Amino acid sequence: MASAPPLVTDGLVAFVKRACPTCALIEKQMQAVARRVAAFRVVSQDDPRFPAAIEGVVDDGELDHSWRNHIESTPTLIRYQAGREVERVVGWDRDAWRRLTGMCELGEGLPPFQPG
């Protein structure tokens, strides 16, 4: 399969699915990121309406984007710079999500870590 261009050139991509308990836990956090980070895309493996209130969710029901990006667990957050992956975090890791998004208040009231 030919290499596809990244979903963003410079920014963040979150791979999620509604059936993932950790993804459901951080739905409001993803909505906050979408409001503050212009170059933020969400790829949903099982429901393009999840997470709610985020426009432009990429439907990955066939898992093409997930396969190309070596996604083994959701949620996975990837930072791209100049079209190349530079960092990823798998699961909910509050400190890592804060670092990647630049949002120091992200995840207040949530556990510091929850696997995907």
C-alpha positions as CSV (number, residue, x, y, z in Angstrom):
1,M,0.0,0.0,0.0
2,A,1.4,3.4,-0.9
3,S,2.2,5.9,1.8
4,A,-0.6,8.4,2.4
5,P,0.0,12.0,3.4
6,P,-0.4,12.7,7.2
7,L,-3.8,13.8,8.4
8,V,-2.1,17.1,9.5
9,T,1.3,18.5,8.5
10,D,1.9,20.3,11.8
11,G,-0.4,19.4,14.6
12,L,-2.1,16.7,16.6
13,V,-4.1,13.6,15.6
14,A,-6.1,11.5,18.1
15,F,-7.1,8.0,17.2
16,V,-10.2,7.0,19.2
17,K,-13.3,4.7,19.2
18,R,-16.6,5.0,21.0
19,A,-16.3,1.5,22.4
20,C,-13.1,2.4,24.2
21,P,-13.7,3.2,27.9
22,T,-10.7,5.4,28.1
23,C,-11.8,7.3,25.0
24,A,-15.2,7.9,26.6
25,L,-13.5,9.1,29.8
26,I,-11.5,11.8,27.9
27,E,-14.2,12.9,25.5
28,K,-14.6,16.3,27.1
29,Q,-10.8,16.7,27.1
30,M,-10.7,16.1,23.4
31,Q,-13.5,18.6,22.9
32,A,-11.4,21.2,24.8
33,V,-8.4,20.4,22.7
34,A,-10.5,20.9,19.5
35,R,-11.6,24.3,20.7
36,R,-8.0,25.5,21.5
37,V,-5.7,23.7,19.0
38,A,-6.4,24.6,15.4
39,A,-4.5,21.8,13.9
40,F,-6.2,19.0,15.8
41,R,-7.9,16.0,14.0
42,V,-9.8,13.1,15.4
43,V,-9.9,9.8,13.7
44,S,-12.7,7.5,14.9
45,Q,-12.4,3.8,14.3
46,D,-16.1,3.0,15.0
47,D,-18.3,6.0,15.0
48,P,-17.7,9.3,13.0
49,R,-20.0,11.1,15.4
50,F,-17.6,10.4,18.3
51,P,-16.5,12.4,20.1
52,A,-19.6,14.6,20.0
53,A,-19.2,18.3,19.3
54,I,-16.0,18.0,17.2
55,E,-16.4,18.8,13.6
56,G,-14.5,17.0,10.9
57,V,-14.0,13.7,12.6
58,V,-12.4,11.3,10.2
59,D,-14.3,8.0,9.7
60,D,-11.8,5.2,9.9
61,G,-14.3,2.3,10.0
62,E,-12.1,0.4,7.5
63,L,-9.0,1.1,9.7
64,D,-6.9,2.4,6.8
65,H,-5.6,5.5,8.7
66,S,-5.1,3.4,11.8
67,W,-3.1,0.8,9.9
68,R,-1.0,3.4,8.2
69,N,-0.2,5.0,11.5
70,H,0.5,1.7,13.4
71,I,-2.3,2.2,15.9
72,E,-2.5,-0.7,18.2
73,S,-4.6,0.9,21.0
74,T,-7.0,3.8,21.5
75,P,-6.7,6.5,22.4
76,T,-3.5,7.3,20.7
77,L,-2.4,11.0,20.4
78,I,0.3,11.8,17.8
79,R,2.1,15.1,17.2
80,Y,3.3,15.8,13.6
81,Q,5.9,18.4,12.6
82,A,6.7,19.0,8.9
83,G,4.6,15.9,8.0
84,R,6.5,13.5,10.2
85,E,5.5,11.9,13.5
86,V,7.7,13.3,16.3
87,E,5.9,12.0,19.4
88,R,3.0,9.8,20.4
89,V,1.2,8.8,23.6
90,V,-0.9,5.7,24.0
91,G,-3.8,5.7,26.5
92,W,-4.6,8.6,28.8
93,D,-1.4,10.0,30.3
94,R,-2.4,13.4,31.7
95,D,1.2,14.8,31.8
96,A,1.9,13.7,28.2
97,W,-1.4,15.0,26.8
98,R,-0.7,18.3,28.5
99,R,2.8,18.5,27.1
100,L,1.6,17.6,23.5
101,T,-1.4,19.9,23.5
102,G,0.2,22.8,25.5
103,M,-2.8,22.8,27.8
104,C,-1.6,22.8,31.4
105,E,-5.1,22.5,32.8
106,L,-6.1,19.5,30.6
107,G,-7.5,16.5,32.6
108,E,-8.2,18.2,35.9
109,G,-10.3,15.8,38.0
110,L,-9.3,12.8,35.9
111,P,-6.9,10.0,36.9
112,P,-3.3,10.8,35.9
113,F,-3.1,7.6,33.8
114,Q,-5.5,5.1,32.3
115,P,-4.4,2.6,29.6
116,G,-6.2,2.4,26.3
